[in-house]
Amino acid sequence: MAVKIIIKRKVPRGKEERLLPLLLELRSKAITQRGYISGETLRNLNNSEDHVVISTWQSAEDWKTWEADKGREEIQSKIDSLLGERTTYDIYYHG
């Protein structure tokens, strides 16, 4: 069953330029993973620091495999360090 991963980040003003290359690297690696379907990045209209990524995967297991990938963890660590807080993840399914 396909799942949607909701990824939330607070991006302080002035850090967007340094964040973008990391996000592009993460996305380019994600699209090659088994089970990856799609992803989109959204920014809150009323609070530009709030960013949400909606990532769609064939299964929760496919996502969890990617989440545990060492290369992904390294990039994510750089993102969290830059932003000063941990990124949060929630898994949703249709139903």
Stockholm file with secondary structure:
# STOCKHOLM 1.0

chainA/1-95         MAVKIIIKRKVPRGKEERLLPLLLELRSKAITQRGYISGETLRNLNNSEDHVVISTWQSAEDWKTWEADKGREEIQSKIDSLLGERTTYDIYYHG
#=GR chainA/1-95 SS CCEEEEEEEECCTTCHHHHHHHHHHHHHHHTTSTTEEEEEEEECSSCTTEEEEEEEESCHHHHHHHHTCHHHHHHHHHHHHHHTSCCEEEEEECC
#=GC SS_cons        CCEEEEEEEECCTTCHHHHHHHHHHHHHHHTTSTTEEEEEEEECSSCTTEEEEEEEESCHHHHHHHHTCHHHHHHHHHHHHHHTSCCEEEEEECC
//
